[in-house]
Amino acid sequence: MKLTLRTLADQVQTEGDAYAFLEDLRWHGNPVCAHCGHDKAYFLTPKNGTTRATGPNRTMSPRRVWKCAKCRRQFSVLTNTVFHGTKVSIRSWLMVMVQMCAAKNGISAREIERMHDVTPETAWYMLHRLRESMRRDPLAGMLQGVIVADETYIGGKEKNKHASRRDSHAMGRGTHQVPVLSLVERESGEVRSRVLPRVTGANLEQALKEDVIAERSVLHTDGLPTYRRPGRAFIEHSRVDHEAGEYVSPTGATTNHVEGFFSQLKRSIDGTHHHVSVEHLPRYLDQFDFMYSTRKLSDSARMERMIGQAGGRRLSYKPLTGQ
Ligand SMILES: [Zn+2]
């Protein structure tokens, strides 16, 4: 099925539909207890078949509730996920998810605010929660094979940048330039980015050690001398000399993969998000890593992966009012 706003609007007409839709994407027909992980649960059928009375006012809620066969506790598809405790309709969440999964350059809080008639705080918070579910699984394996590494600066003033990395779109004024390191595993196309405190040999070495099995990998970088030291742990280290106008080294090394990713990232930060604070940059990197790493998937497969990662990620910071 091709998942678009149109097909979603046709299929998901009520909140009950939205719950069921989310259950399908997340559980594929086998609900898993949100409390103990047990895979047998009973659906608690509401008395009137579709809605149940909840809350102090006994208002009817379309929330679909399950009861675990083992720990006997109740849960829904939202329990302990990034959607936990939300007051925004699940239909709206699904629509924002579809939009986010389809938007290469990302989608701004302003657009969400306008399209879904929510407050600016709610729009911002929804996007942040969804970015959280785009964050890579902390248990994801290490990268190996041909690894392309490159760094760029986000949020910096143009004049502070190295001449070869300057571009015409300046970032927000008065912000600090923050170095971002991205690693691409060439075979799978997976990308992993992180903010570095500073671009030093020791920091690059540490970052590479955390994400790459060096003894099974070949490293491709540009000519930056700082990569020399971390490069020694790899089977081979090929460098492309951009200063000499080289785009592919004599051994076939190229950093084009990462440069494509960086231009997408910058286009998005400039064009859609306008300004990203240093504090929130890691979340945007999660989003862009996810989008880039899944670029060959269909929008619906991407959304399914995103929902698969939504569990166990309740955000710890306090929801803003109006959630
Ligand atoms: Zn349980």
Residues whose N, C-alpha, C, O or C-beta is under 5 A from the ligand:
A	BS01	ZN	C33 H35 C36 G37 H38 C68 K70 C71 R72
